[in-house]
Amino acid sequence: MNIKSRTPGMMQLAVIGGILMGMAPLSIDMYLPAFALIAAEMKSPEALVQLSLSVFLAGITIGQLFYGPVSDRIGRKKPLITGIILYVLSSLGCILTSDIRIFILFRFLQAVGAAAGMVISQVVVTDVFPDIRKASRVFSFLMVVLSVAPIVAPTIGSFLLGQSGWRSIFWVLLGIGSLNILTVIFGLPETTGPNPSVKISQSLKTYLSILKNPGFMKIASARNIANAGMFIYITASPFVFLQIFSLSEFQYGFVFAGTAGAAMAGNIVNSILLKKFDPERLFDTTMVLSLVFGLLAGVLSVISPGMIFVIVVLAGYMFTIGMMLPNSTGIALSGHGKNTGSASSLLGSLQFVAAFAASAAMSMAPIGSIKPMTIGIAVCGIIAALIHFIKRPE
């Protein structure tokens, strides 16, 4: 039987892939309003709780490098299910511990588990839709589903925090992981069979060959540096809106949902434009927007802006990211043949290396103003555009 004969359609694949990829952003965003309470209960500096976010990003980075080659070698479903089981068990560990160091360890393992959904859901799309434009459309739909996670996560987290304490957030994450195991078992057929020609022992060599591909690296570098600006916002936003602008946790949840909604709007606009324009042309457009909103973020660093102006600029930057990610993913993953899983792993790992560095820098930045956040976003947006548009000499 043709192994692709039972693969899901475009919308079904987008929903399943979005749910699988959603484990990571839910795990990042849902507990943001709980930073202060976790720190107080564990008698820990809040900087260590922020470190748990940075460590999560490190776990995502490392985990993705594992799943790509394995999924190329043995198929997609087995490593995906294994990763989700690790995610579920690590979520339980976060619930049971009262030691911030053990909590950070379980957050790392939780991220390694969530990395399976990040990598393999993207590879499945390219298995089913090798055409770049079709794959980019699926990635746009997938990221519409994925964008719901950061919209609802802080609001849900704030509600759970007020009703049942911060541990209830991780009970919900555990439940989501458990449902995802069932979704993969019963709703996602295998999209590629075992491939003995893929040697896991040669993974490093495969990664090096992909890194030497100038087209891949240019797309990956511009994309991931721009995306790091989003993680600067994610890391710094609790301090900026809860302390500088004096919002309540509930109000902060709505602000975060609004900016995340801008990213979802970017996904939707991109999926519509793909009916007429090529992914490469749309990616060029998003790099222009990256430059524009990077410069505007720089302006915020030298004036004393009101909160509304800050939110508008942040929403514009998030809209840009929402348009950029589907096209850049489709372009970067095309043409890798049997090593598509490895390419997806490398693309995702490079993304989260940049995100980890940005998040860690925000954790160490001096507290007291919005400048660390706005300067960081400005640097990311401007550098990403320069990488894309400045051609290297022949």
C-alpha distance (Angstrom), angle and dihedral (degrees) to the residues before:
residue distance angle dihedral
M1 . . .
N2 3.81 . .
I3 3.79 105.0 .
K4 3.82 91.1 -140.6
S5 3.78 95.7 51.7
R6 3.79 94.0 94.0
T7 3.80 97.7 40.7
P8 3.80 115.9 132.0
G9 3.80 123.0 -104.2
M10 3.78 125.5 -104.3
M11 3.80 98.5 -85.9
Q12 3.79 95.0 39.0
L13 3.78 90.3 49.8
A14 3.81 90.6 48.4
V15 3.81 91.8 52.2
I16 3.81 94.8 46.1
G17 3.80 92.1 44.2
G18 3.79 92.2 46.6
I19 3.80 91.6 51.6
L20 3.80 91.5 49.7
M21 3.78 93.4 46.8
G22 3.80 89.3 44.5
M23 3.81 92.6 73.0
A24 3.80 90.9 77.3
P25 3.84 99.9 48.8
L26 3.81 91.4 41.3
S27 3.79 88.6 52.9
I28 3.80 89.8 49.3
D29 3.80 101.5 42.3
M30 3.78 106.3 31.7
Y31 3.80 95.7 66.9
L32 3.83 97.5 42.5
P33 3.84 93.5 98.6
A34 3.84 89.2 51.8
F35 3.81 97.5 60.7
A36 3.80 94.8 103.9
L37 3.81 94.9 44.9
I38 3.80 93.7 47.4
A39 3.80 89.5 50.2
A40 3.81 91.9 49.0
E41 3.82 95.5 47.1
M42 3.79 93.6 46.1
K43 3.83 91.7 42.6
S44 3.78 89.4 -125.5
P45 3.82 135.4 135.9
E46 3.78 111.1 -97.6
A47 3.81 87.7 -122.9
L48 3.83 88.4 70.1
V49 3.80 90.4 53.3
Q50 3.81 88.3 50.9
L51 3.81 86.6 50.1
S52 3.80 88.5 59.8
L53 3.81 86.6 64.6
S54 3.80 92.4 49.9
V55 3.82 90.5 47.1
F56 3.81 89.8 50.6
L57 3.79 88.8 56.0
A58 3.81 89.4 49.4
G59 3.81 89.8 52.1
I60 3.79 91.3 50.9
T61 3.80 89.3 50.9
I62 3.80 95.5 50.5
G63 3.80 95.0 39.2
Q64 3.78 94.1 54.6
L65 3.80 91.7 57.4
F66 3.80 88.7 60.3
Y67 3.80 102.0 47.3
G68 3.80 100.0 51.0
P69 3.82 99.3 62.2
V70 3.80 91.9 38.4
S71 3.82 91.9 52.4
D72 3.82 90.2 48.2
R73 3.81 89.4 52.8
I74 3.83 105.3 40.8
G75 3.81 104.6 16.0
R76 3.79 134.9 -94.3
K77 3.82 107.9 -82.6
K78 3.81 104.0 58.0
P79 3.82 97.6 53.8
L80 3.80 89.7 41.0
I81 3.81 92.9 55.2
T82 3.81 91.4 43.9
G83 3.80 91.3 53.2
I84 3.80 93.3 49.6
I85 3.82 91.4 50.2
L86 3.83 88.7 54.1
Y87 3.81 88.3 49.6
V88 3.81 91.8 53.1
L89 3.81 94.5 47.8
S90 3.82 92.0 47.0
S91 3.81 91.3 50.1
L92 3.79 87.5 55.7
G93 3.81 89.0 50.9
C94 3.83 90.5 54.1
I95 3.81 88.9 53.3
L96 3.80 96.2 49.7
T97 3.81 101.3 45.2
S98 3.80 127.7 86.4
D99 3.81 95.0 -177.2
I100 3.80 116.0 94.1
R101 3.81 92.1 -147.4
I102 3.81 92.4 53.8
F103 3.79 88.5 44.2
I104 3.82 89.7 55.3
L105 3.82 90.2 49.3
F106 3.81 92.2 52.5
R107 3.80 89.9 46.7
F108 3.80 88.0 56.4
L109 3.82 91.7 50.7
Q110 3.80 90.8 44.4
A111 3.80 88.3 55.9
V112 3.81 92.9 48.9
G113 3.80 87.3 55.2
A114 3.80 94.0 46.2
A115 3.82 89.6 51.4
A116 3.81 89.2 73.7
G117 3.79 90.7 66.3
M118 3.80 92.1 45.9
V119 3.81 94.7 53.6
I120 3.77 106.2 32.1
S121 3.81 98.5 44.0
Q122 3.83 88.6 58.6
V123 3.79 92.8 46.9
V124 3.81 91.4 51.2
V125 3.82 88.8 56.5
T126 3.80 91.3 54.5
D127 3.82 90.3 45.0
V128 3.79 90.8 57.5
F129 3.83 99.3 33.2
P130 3.83 111.7 33.1
D131 3.84 91.4 168.1
I132 3.84 108.6 98.3
R133 3.79 96.4 -138.3
K134 3.80 93.5 48.4
A135 3.79 91.4 45.0
S136 3.81 90.8 49.4
R137 3.81 90.1 51.6
V138 3.79 90.3 52.4
F139 3.80 90.0 47.4
S140 3.81 88.5 52.0
F141 3.81 91.7 51.7
L142 3.80 90.2 43.0
M143 3.78 91.5 52.8
V144 3.79 91.9 48.4
V145 3.80 85.7 61.0
L146 3.79 90.2 41.5
S147 3.81 92.0 50.4
V148 3.79 90.6 62.1
A149 3.82 88.0 69.7
P150 3.82 98.0 67.4
I151 3.80 90.7 38.7
V152 3.78 95.0 57.7
A153 3.81 100.9 24.1
P154 3.83 101.3 79.5
T155 3.81 91.6 42.3
I156 3.81 91.5 49.9
G157 3.79 89.4 44.3
S158 3.80 91.8 51.8
F159 3.82 91.0 48.5
L160 3.80 93.2 48.9
L161 3.78 90.2 45.3
G162 3.79 91.4 56.3
Q163 3.80 94.9 43.2
S164 3.80 106.6 37.7
G165 3.81 111.0 1.2
W166 3.78 131.6 -103.6
R167 3.83 96.0 -63.0
S168 3.81 90.0 66.8
I169 3.82 87.3 66.5
F170 3.78 89.8 63.3
W171 3.82 91.8 45.0
V172 3.80 87.0 58.9
L173 3.83 91.1 48.5
L174 3.81 89.2 49.9
G175 3.81 89.6 52.5
I176 3.81 92.2 49.1
G177 3.79 90.5 51.6
S178 3.79 91.3 49.8
L179 3.80 91.5 51.7
N180 3.79 90.0 48.9
I181 3.80 90.4 57.4
L182 3.80 88.9 57.7
T183 3.82 91.4 44.5
V184 3.80 91.9 55.4
I185 3.81 94.5 44.0
F186 3.81 96.3 48.5
G187 3.83 105.7 19.6
L188 3.79 107.8 38.0
P189 3.80 118.3 62.0
E190 3.78 120.5 -157.1
T191 3.82 109.6 -88.3
T192 3.79 98.8 -167.5
G193 3.77 134.5 25.0
P194 3.82 130.4 -132.7
N195 3.79 112.7 -64.8
P196 3.83 112.9 -157.2
S197 3.81 90.7 -171.7
V198 3.82 89.1 70.4
K199 3.80 107.9 84.9
I200 3.79 114.3 -160.0
S201 3.80 88.0 -160.8
Q202 3.82 86.9 63.5
S203 3.82 93.5 54.0
L204 3.79 94.0 111.8
K205 3.79 91.2 51.9
T206 3.81 90.0 48.9
Y207 3.79 92.0 50.1
L208 3.80 91.5 49.0
S209 3.80 91.1 51.9
I210 3.81 90.6 51.9
L211 3.81 90.9 47.2
K212 3.82 88.7 54.8
N213 3.80 90.5 57.3
P214 3.84 103.0 102.1
G215 3.80 94.4 -159.7
F216 3.79 92.6 53.1
M217 3.80 93.4 45.6
K218 3.80 94.9 48.7
I219 3.80 92.4 51.5
A220 3.81 92.7 42.1
S221 3.81 94.0 48.2
A222 3.81 96.5 48.5
R223 3.80 92.4 42.0
N224 3.78 97.1 46.9
I225 3.79 97.2 44.0
A226 3.80 90.5 50.9
N227 3.80 89.5 47.2
A228 3.83 90.2 51.3
G229 3.80 86.7 67.2
M230 3.80 88.0 64.3
F231 3.81 90.7 54.8
I232 3.79 90.5 49.4
Y233 3.80 86.1 57.7
I234 3.81 92.9 46.0
T235 3.81 92.7 51.2
A236 3.80 97.3 42.6
S237 3.81 100.1 36.9
P238 3.84 98.0 83.7
F239 3.81 90.6 57.3
V240 3.82 94.9 40.4
F241 3.80 97.0 50.1
L242 3.81 101.8 29.1
Q243 3.79 98.2 43.2
I244 3.80 110.1 19.0
F245 3.82 96.9 37.1
S246 3.86 93.0 29.2
L247 3.81 97.1 -132.8
S248 3.78 121.3 161.7
E249 3.81 119.4 -114.8
F250 3.80 88.4 -104.4
Q251 3.81 93.1 51.2
Y252 3.79 90.8 46.7
G253 3.80 88.8 54.6
F254 3.80 90.2 57.9
V255 3.82 93.2 47.1
F256 3.78 91.0 50.3
A257 3.80 90.3 46.7
G258 3.80 89.9 52.5
T259 3.78 94.7 53.1
A260 3.80 90.8 44.4
G261 3.80 87.4 50.6
A262 3.80 87.8 58.5
A263 3.81 88.3 58.5
M264 3.79 89.8 51.1
A265 3.80 89.5 50.2
G266 3.80 87.7 54.2
N267 3.82 89.7 53.0
I268 3.82 91.3 51.0
V269 3.81 94.9 46.1
N270 3.79 89.8 48.3
S271 3.82 93.1 51.6
I272 3.82 89.3 52.8
L273 3.81 94.4 46.8
L274 3.82 91.6 49.4
K275 3.81 88.1 70.3
K276 3.82 87.7 69.1
F277 3.82 108.6 18.5
D278 3.79 134.3 53.7
P279 3.85 119.0 -109.9
E280 3.82 89.7 -119.1
R281 3.81 92.4 57.6
L282 3.79 92.5 47.0
F283 3.80 90.4 49.3
D284 3.82 88.7 55.0
T285 3.81 88.3 53.5
T286 3.80 93.2 52.0
M287 3.79 90.9 51.4
V288 3.81 88.9 56.6
L289 3.81 88.7 50.8
S290 3.80 89.4 48.3
L291 3.80 89.0 57.6
V292 3.81 93.2 46.1
F293 3.80 96.4 50.1
G294 3.79 91.4 39.5
L295 3.79 88.8 57.9
L296 3.81 91.0 46.4
A297 3.82 89.9 51.7
G298 3.79 87.0 52.6
V299 3.80 89.0 54.5
L300 3.81 89.4 54.4
S301 3.80 88.1 58.2
V302 3.80 94.3 61.5
I303 3.82 100.9 40.7
S304 3.80 133.6 52.2
P305 3.80 100.3 -111.5
G306 3.77 127.4 -168.3
M307 3.77 118.4 -116.8
I308 3.82 93.6 -104.8
F309 3.81 92.3 57.3
V310 3.81 90.2 49.7
I311 3.80 91.6 50.4
V312 3.83 92.5 48.7
V313 3.80 92.7 53.0
L314 3.80 91.9 45.1
A315 3.81 90.8 49.2
G316 3.80 90.6 50.6
Y317 3.77 91.5 51.7
M318 3.81 91.2 48.0
F319 3.83 89.9 49.7
T320 3.80 87.6 54.9
I321 3.81 91.7 51.6
G322 3.81 90.1 48.8
M323 3.81 90.8 56.2
M324 3.79 95.0 40.1
L325 3.80 104.0 52.1
P326 3.84 100.9 60.7
N327 3.81 95.0 49.4
S328 3.79 95.9 42.1
T329 3.80 90.7 48.7
G330 3.80 93.2 51.0
I331 3.81 92.7 46.7
A332 3.81 95.3 44.9
L333 3.83 95.2 48.6
S334 3.79 97.0 47.6
G335 3.78 121.4 105.0
H336 3.82 100.5 19.2
G337 3.82 97.2 112.7
K338 3.80 114.3 -171.7
N339 3.83 90.2 3.8
T340 3.80 95.9 60.5
G341 3.81 90.6 113.9
S342 3.79 90.7 53.8
A343 3.81 90.7 48.3
S344 3.81 89.8 51.2
S345 3.81 90.5 48.6
L346 3.78 92.4 49.8
L347 3.80 93.8 45.3
G348 3.79 91.3 50.6
S349 3.80 94.5 43.3
L350 3.79 92.5 50.8
Q351 3.80 87.8 49.0
F352 3.76 92.2 54.9
V353 3.82 94.1 41.9
A354 3.78 86.0 61.7
A355 3.81 90.8 42.4
F356 3.82 92.3 48.8
A357 3.79 92.1 49.8
A358 3.80 91.0 48.7
S359 3.81 93.3 46.6
A360 3.81 92.8 46.6
A361 3.81 90.7 49.1
M362 3.80 90.2 52.9
S363 3.81 90.5 49.2
M364 3.80 89.7 56.2
A365 3.81 97.2 39.5
P366 3.81 118.6 111.8
I367 3.80 111.9 -93.5
G368 3.77 121.4 -131.4
S369 3.82 110.8 79.3
I370 3.78 144.3 29.9
K371 3.82 91.4 -105.3
P372 3.83 98.1 97.5
M373 3.81 89.9 54.7
T374 3.80 97.4 43.6
I375 3.81 95.1 42.5
G376 3.81 90.2 48.8
I377 3.80 92.7 51.3
A378 3.80 90.9 46.1
V379 3.81 91.9 52.7
C380 3.81 92.4 48.5
G381 3.80 95.5 47.0
I382 3.78 95.4 46.5
I383 3.82 97.1 43.5
A384 3.82 91.6 48.1
A385 3.81 90.9 54.7
L386 3.80 92.6 46.6
I387 3.81 91.9 51.4
H388 3.79 90.5 51.4
F389 3.80 100.0 44.9
I390 3.80 103.8 33.4
K391 3.78 107.3 83.6
R392 3.75 120.0 -147.4
P393 3.81 115.5 -120.7
E394 3.80 113.5 -97.2
